[in-house]
């Protein structure tokens, strides 16, 4: 299995290669709706500004769930000891968003748009909406939860010679925009908070990275064909989930642009495959979850005189240096995970996010001997942590509490390599690879919202909305192609707000379809 196949460079991978590793991917698309107001209050939507009148400070604290367990994300966010700052502009935020007043009834304009899109997806429409709270523990929503409701389920859209299943369509509130995240302080602006957006969840029906991007484009054309969604930076954000045979369903969050999806999903599939191969290779060296061993020690005094600049400057600020021994890991920190990315990156990411050691590099390890400490310093460090030849050693430095937490996270992440692929969410990076974002929240994130009653969706309302729906994008595309519209303009015109004008110009005015489409697609 895992050892039979090695990932080729991106350009050389074929659909058969993806089939060999069991590539599967699905999308969760968040799309802002073009409404005048926010979803559960009467603040204006879509007014972005860096201006703010006040700042509010919050700390995250984990609480036990009803099952008596801590949620993984909650615990992680608590470990980070972040101060969360919210910047508030009176013109775009009221007391609702800060959980000081109850919600208003759902915005009818937003609901109409969502219902219409649900019908374009061929969903089974829900006739009684129940508002739920979805836990959000990263601080991006000040109340700690998002109000959300499912408007349609079990839809499908035609794609190639098959269908892509739409699991559900939700209508929910947008979260805050992050402005910065440095050390123990994360800052958000609240203008976007509470704006209506739809969440489209597809089944994992895409079999290659290109298909994921194509389906993303297709869904975008469908929602834009209504003319009632926002466009521009941040108006549509994709979460992409990927898995391979034997792997874990991993979600890459907040992909800002669809053309980045193929490389991102390729790299995530490779990462999972290579982590499975790493587990097998460790096992061959006798390193298993059961036999795993690690030690950590304060090694500050052995590196006092180092010429390695990052550690030197840390010591200058009175910081602590911790050494971590990973039993039997020699060479494995250089195990490839993604394109030009190696296992030590997984460790560095955890240290950065959880121990808040955000200045990079934040670790140094013995599998890159050319850089860093002198051989005498390495020897002293290895002796202190009790390293044998077959062990790897990782250094981490920072304020005492952070360096100790960092050392613990190094051990945790290394041990996870013997288990497989950790359940976590990942963030998209510019080079097409992805990095650790947070530990996956538990499955019990949703609970009923007691502030709002269920809401009936009358059959007449759906009938009225259905009559006003635009023609299906696939049907339009087929018609345009038949009329002789150039093939590159067909998809542009099909989701264009000028599509109606095109019909007028080619019908009553008798213009040639080719000429009219060239003029309107500008
Ligand atoms: Zn408000």
Boltz pocket constraint, residues with backbone or C-beta under 6 A from the ligand:
constraints:
  - pocket:
      binder: B
      contacts: [[A, 38], [A, 41], [A, 42], [A, 43], [A, 92], [A, 93], [A, 94], [A, 95], [A, 96], [A, 97], [A, 194]]
      max_distance: 6.0
